[in-house]
Amino acid sequence: MVPRMPMPSQVLRAGARWRQLPSYPGINMRLPLRPGRPLSACLASSTSSSPAARDPSTTYSPPKPLPQPHQHQKPSLKRRAATVLVIGIVCTSIGFAMSIAPAIPTIKGVLNPPTDEETLAMFVPEHDQEREVEEFIDNHPLTRELRSRAEFSESRPHLKIPQPFRGYNLTGGTLMGPGRVVVPPVTFAERGGRSLVSISYIGDELCGHPGIVHGGFLATMLDEGLARCCFAALPHKVGLTANLSINYRAPAQAGSYVVLRAKTTKVEGRKAWVEGRIETLVGEGEQPVVLAEATALFVSPKQAAVSSDYPPLPAFYVSPTWSSRPTHPPEPTYAVAYQRVGTC
């Protein structure tokens, strides 16, 4: 400990008495006083123990300052702003990635829908009724006949709709399930959009009158089936209903198998005319009962024309309000009359 210089008239306490000391150069400490010890002896002892008393040639120098502890310097405003910005970007990126992660399968399903062959393996029956209906359709003579014809391709079009979108689709979600359309319809489409055959089972929860399928549901089946028939014949592979005329021929019984048959009769530019019918599914050699007949006109919207910079969207996803997308140059108008083939 470095001794301190005593202040003038420093007061020392010895035992119960107070004594006043004059200022002595070189003395820099309190003098320990003991009862019974003279003050002069204490001063002599302290003076002789100081460095100046031991070596007269030594001059007194003030003590060196003690090293100060390292003080943390506050970063500049720019550095703090940059740190906050980087942390914000990282947290935002992580949050954005976590938010879009569940949507990645949906985006893939929209941009890359499953092929016709892949849709056939996407449905797995879960209930006894579904297994029974699936087995009946799969082994029916009409199904085997259409599978043997090379010009037809088999698929389940409703399963091309991504799972998150099916809840907002009437025929692919709302009307699908036990008691309604029990299994996804099996569809056979002829190349070039010439004709289409679809086999379905209608449950007992789609009735208007008890035991009779609602006519609005049959109209929905005809609207969708006839449109799907001509998609491949239209320039942009999608069409909107411009006109639909239906004639009901017989009541459709609930809990029965039906067949929808459609044929494209004419294509002119962006327009396609289609006719079709819904009839009962019967065995070989039996005469089906026609339940409803329809004719329709479908028009491919101009907004469906997309440039090569944009991948074509699936038919269920194209919206007629997308007018901001670039379009192809006008295509020449043409007319095609398809010749009737067989009884389809």
N, C-alpha and C positions, 0 to 999 in steps of 0.2 A: 504494500500500500504506500503510495507517495505521500510524504508528510505535507501538511498544509501550514502556511504561514499563519501565526496567531494574530488575531485582530488586536489593536491597542485596547488596553484596559480590559483584557479578557479575564473573565471571572472563573475561577476554578473552585470546585467544591471538594473539600477534604473532610471526610467524616461529616460532622454536623456543622462545620465552620465554613465561611466563604472567604476566599483570599483573592486579591487583585494582583495580576502580574503585569509588569511592564512589557513592552515589545522587545523581543530579542531576535536579531537577524540569524537566520539559519535554523531557528527552531520552528518546526512545522507540525507539531503534534501536541496533543493534550498530555499534560504531565500527570502521571499517576501519583497521587498523594496517599500516603498511608498515615494513619494515626500514629503520632510519635516520631515521624521522620521529618527532619527540617526541610524547608522548601528549597534552600540552597543546594542541598545534596541532590534533590530531584532534578534541579536545573543542571547541575554539573554532570550528572549521569546522562541526561538526555543530550546535552551539548556534545559530550565526548563520543556518543554513539552515532552522531550524524556524520555524513560523508565529509562535510567541510572541516569538522574538527579533527578527523583522522588524517586528512591530507589537506594542508593549508593551501597548496597550489591548485587544488581542484575548485573550479568555479561552479556555481549552481546554475543548472539549466532547467527550464520548465519541462515538465513531463510531456512525452509525446501523446497526442490524442489517441484514444482507443479506437480501433477500427469500428466503423459503423456497420450495422447489419445491412445486407443487400435489400434495397427497396425495389419492389416490383413496379415497373413503369407501365402506365395505362396505355394500351394500344391506341393508335390514331383513329380518328373518325372514319377515314376511308377503309382502314383495315377491318374495323368492326362492321361497317356496312357491307363489305364484301363477304365477311363470314356469315352474316345473317342471310344474305342473298343466296349463297351456296347451300346453306342448310334448308332454306325455303324451297330451292329447286329440287334438292334430293328428296325431301319429304313429299313434295307435290308429285314427283315422278313415281315414288313408291305407292302413294295413294291412287294415282291414275292407273298404274299397272294392276293393283288389287281390284279396282272397280271394273276394269274391262276384262279381267280374267274369266269370269263366268260367261261373258258374251262371245268369247273366241270360238267355241263350237258352233254357235248360231251363225256367226259371220262366215265360217267355213262352209256351213250348210247352205247358205245363200249363194255364195260365190262358186261353190263346187257341189252342186246337188248330187245325190247318189244316182247311179245309172239304173236303167230298167232292171238289169239282173240283180243289182244289189238290193233293190226294194223288195224282191221276192223273199229274201232271207231276213228282212227286218222285222217281220211280224211273227211273234211266238204266242200261240194260244195259251191262256192262263186258266180258263174255266172250262167246265165240261161242255157247255153249249158252244163255246168258241171252237173247241176241238172237234165237236160233231159237225158244225157247219163247215169248218175248214176241210175236214176229210171228205165231206160230201161234194164240195165244189172241186176239190183237187182230183177226185176220181170220176167226175161226171163225164159221160161220152162227149158232150160239147167241148169241154176243156181239153180232152185228149185230142179231139179233131183239130182244134185251132192250134194246139202246140205242134202238130205234125205239118202245118202249113208254113213254109219258109218265109212267106211275105208278111207274116204277122209276128209282132214282138210282144211278149208278155211282160206285164209290170203291175205295180200297185201305185198309181200316181199320187195318191194322198200321202203316202209315206215320204215323198220328196219334200214335203213341207217340213221345215225345221221344227223340232219339238216345242220350243217356246212359242211359235206362231200358231200351233194347232188349236190352242184355246180360243183364238180369235178368228178361226176359220169355220164356216158353217158346216160344210160337208166333211171336212177333214178333222174336225174336233167336236163341235157341238152335237152333231147328229151321229157321231160314232160312239159305239160302246154297247154294252149289254142292254137288250130290250129295244135298241134302235137299229142302226146298221152294225150288226154284231161283229163282223170282220171287215177289214178294208176290201172294197171291191177288187176283183181280179179283172184286169183290162187287157184286151188284145187289140193292138192298133196296127193297121196296114200301113206300109211304107208310103210316104208322100202325102199322108192325110187323106187317103181315099175312103177308108171305112174304119169302123170301130165296133167292138163287141165287149160289153162289160157285164159281169155276173155278180149279183148281190143277194144278200139275205136281209129282209125287212122284218124287224121285230114288232112287238105288239104295243110299243110306246109311241108310235108315230101315227096314231089313228085320229080321224076326225069323228066319224061315227064309230061306235063300238065294233071292233073287229075289222074295220075298213080303213085302209091307209089313207091319210089325208091327201087330197088332190094337190095341195100346195107342195107337198114333198115330192110327188111325181113330177110336178113342173120343175122343181129344183134339179131333180135327176136329169130331166131332158135338157134343161138349159146348160148344165155343166157337161153332160155327155156329148151333146152335139157340138159344143164349142171345142172340147178337147179333140174331137174327131178332125176338125179342119185346121187346127193349129199348125201342123206340119206343112199345110198347103199355103199358108199366108206368108207374106214377105218377111215379117218379123217374128213369126212363130207365136203370136199371141193375138187374141181378138176380143172385142167387146160386143155384147149382144145389142143389136140394133132393132131386131124384131123377133118375136117368138109367138107362134100360133099353135095352140094345143086343142086337140079333140079327144075327149075322154070316151072310151069305148066300153069299158066294163069295170066294175069295182075291183080294186086290188085287195086281196085278203092279207091281213096281218099274219106274220109268222110264216112267210112263204118266200121261195126263191124266184127272182125275176131276172130277165135278160134285157139289157138295153142295146139296141142295134142302131147305128147311125151311118150315113153315107154322105159324102160331099158330092153335090151334084154340079156345082159351078164355082169357078174362081175367076174374079175379074179385078185385077189390081189389088187393092187392099180389102176387097169384099169377097166373102165366101158364103154360098148358100148350102144349107145342110138340111136333110130330112132324116127322121128316125122314129123309133117307136119303143115302147116298153111292153114286153110280153112275158108270160109265165115260162118258167124253166121246166121242160118236160123231158121224158125219156125218149129213147130212139123209137121212131115210128109213130109218135103221138103228135097231135096238132096243138100248138100253143095257142093260148087265148091272148089277143091283143088288148092291152089295158088302156093305152093312150098312144096317140100319134101326134107328131109335131113337125113343123117346118120352121126354119130360123135363118136369119141373116146376121152374119158377124162381120165386123169391120176392124181391121188392124189399125190402131191409133197412130197418128203421125209421130207422137211423142215416143213411141216404142222404138223408132229408128235411132240407133246409137252408132257413134263413130267407132272406128277400130281401136281407139284409145280406151274405150270402156268395155269391159266384158259384158256379154249379154246376160240379163237377169232371168231367173226362172219365170215361167208364165204366171205363177201365183203371186209374184212380187212386183211385177211391172205396174206402175201407177200411171193413169192417163193424165195426171196433172204435172208431170215432169216436163215442162215446156222449155226449161233452161238448157237441156242437153243438146249438143250439136246433132244435126240430122244429115242423112245421106242426100245426095242430089235426087231429084224426082225420078222414080223408076218408070219405065214404059208400061203402059196399060196393056194387059193381055187377058185373054179369056181362055179357059180350059173347060171342056165338057167331058166329064168322066163317064165311061161306059159302064153300065151296070154289070156286075160280076156275081154270078150265083144268086142266092136268095138273101144275102146279108143286108 
